[in-house]
Amino acid sequence: MSTNIRKQTFPATIDNDGMRADNSSLKHPLRHTVGSRCPAVPEPLIPTARLLDPVPCGTGSSSRGVSPRSRPPARPVSFWGLALEQQNRVVIFVDGFNLYHAIDDLDRHLTTKRHTNTKHYLKWLDIWSLSKALIHPKNDLLVGGYYFSAYAGWITQDAQDRHRVYVEAVKSTGVVPVMGTFKKKPRNCPSCKHQWDGHEEKESDVNLAVYLVKLAYKGMFDKAIIYTADTDIAPAIRIVREAFPEKEIRVAIPERRLNRSKALEDAANGRIRVTESHFARNLFAERVVLADGAEIERPKKYAPPKNFQLPVKKST
């Protein structure tokens, strides 16, 4: 009996509709479960096993918390005469510092804007787990992620250590860190004329834009979720949507930064509102096991308060 299934082996070029339809792809041999660790892969741009075996694509219904904007039509696939709607391959792109400061905003008093120093524990965030909570459990499949940041060498050693430990925890879930740099930038006070050296993060937003466009052209995702409120990413989003109207791009924005995201929402298919409860329900454990079996311990500053209780998930 003949079928309309096209055979293909990775990493051969993906066919025009971005779909793998051989028997191995239908079985998802390299699909990872939550918390699993992927093996090391030497290719620098696509270093996770999640992205090395793309699953069949398609577009399903919207996930909870996603604003309903334009959505590409679903592509049914025929298998042995049955019409099947394939899962969307979802890749996440995380602007690390933008997300960090968005979480830091939650620690500020709404009126005085001063830090309350009561919510640092939200920074021990499991981005992979959070992303799983934000996608549709049946129509979407999380297959890879990238975390864009840079190490700040001039801050206190304790802060540097916390950042490096956090990056290791992120790596343990299969999310790939892509690290940029900081550049000194002279600053001066217009009033007293005092001068000093400031620091400006370089490459992170450019890296995110480049990875988004390149992975789109390589056919590595059907749906992208971008964690940022930085409107500098908007041109890259527009390029991908113009070139691949069948792909869906959502921007995940913490609730206190929604008023800064209009340009991003206009460029993307829409936004995902991320609440404080989303963060609190998706934290790393006190100890995180790495790929080599070693363990890292949560920094003391990120320990939740003694009376901390997980927020109750609202029924819908």
Secondary structure, 3 states (H helix, E strand, C coil): CCCCCCCCCCCCCCCCCCCCCCHHHHHCCCCCCCCCCCCCCCCCCCCCHHHHCCCCCCCCCCCCCECCCCCCCCCEEEECCEEEECCEEEEEEEEHHHHHHHHHHCCECCCCCCECCCCHHHHCECHHHHHHHHCCCCCEEEEEEEEEECCCCCCCHHHHHHHHHHHHHHHHCCCEEEECEEEEEEEECCCCCCEEEEEEEECHHHHHHHHHHHHHHCCCCCEEEEECCCHHHHHHHHHHHHHCCCCEEEEEEEHHHHHHCHHHHHHCCEEEEECHHHHHCCECCCEEECCCCCEEECCHHHCCCCCCCCCCCCCC
